[in-house]
Amino acid sequence: MFKILIASTLALVIFSGCANRPEGITAQHVAHEKYTGLTCEGLVTQLVDARHKLAEFSNKQDTKANIDAGGVILALIPVSAFTGDYESDVAQWKGEVQPIETAQIINKCKDV
């Protein structure tokens, strides 16, 4: 019984500290009103920048998740539990992309 308790506790500690994959991270809420005052050209620029940042931080987060998987396999330690990850950055940039796209629809931009 004691071995099962120890194994369960160890598994919980190991897997609760692993970095999440970007696709599993929920977007942070950002109001589309922040962008509706921009021109369609301005929205395109903002969207390109936001998608670039989202891709950058998603790649970094994926790397952290891969390192965690390797760390757990080799040493039973999720490295990001000590070094941090980019989950909040991914959530922020996901949250920026969505309202820009909504503002493009509201402003009736053609390249939507």
PEHU-V855978 format. One record per pair of residues at least 4 apart in sequence whose ideal C-beta (glycine too) atoms are under 6 Angstrom apart, sorted by the first residue. I is the first residue (numbers start at 1). J is the second residue. D is the distance in Angstrom with one decimal. If there is no record, write none. Layout:
i;j;d
I;J;D
I;J;D
This chain:
i;j;d
12;16;5.7
14;72;5.5
14;76;5.7
17;78;4.0
17;81;3.4
18;68;4.4
18;78;4.4
19;64;4.1
19;65;4.4
19;68;4.9
19;80;4.2
19;85;4.2
20;24;4.8
20;25;5.6
20;87;5.9
21;65;5.3
22;58;3.9
22;61;4.9
22;90;5.0
25;87;5.6
25;90;4.7
25;91;5.3
27;94;3.6
27;95;4.3
27;98;5.9
28;91;4.3
28;92;5.1
28;95;3.6
30;95;4.3
30;96;5.6
30;99;4.9
32;99;3.7
32;102;4.1
32;103;5.1
35;99;5.6
35;100;5.2
35;103;3.7
36;103;4.7
36;106;5.6
38;42;3.7
38;43;5.1
40;109;3.8
43;100;5.8
43;103;5.7
43;104;5.1
46;100;5.2
47;100;4.6
50;93;5.8
50;96;4.4
50;97;4.9
50;100;5.9
53;93;4.7
54;58;5.9
54;93;3.8
54;97;5.9
57;86;4.7
57;89;4.0
57;90;5.0
57;93;5.9
58;90;5.6
60;86;4.6
61;85;6.0
61;86;4.4
61;90;5.2
64;80;4.8
64;85;4.3
67;71;6.0
67;79;5.1
68;78;4.3
68;79;5.7
68;80;5.2
70;74;6.0
71;75;5.7
71;77;5.2
71;78;5.8
71;79;4.3
72;78;5.6
79;83;5.7
80;85;4.3
86;90;5.8
103;107;5.9
104;109;4.2
104;112;4.6
105;112;5.7
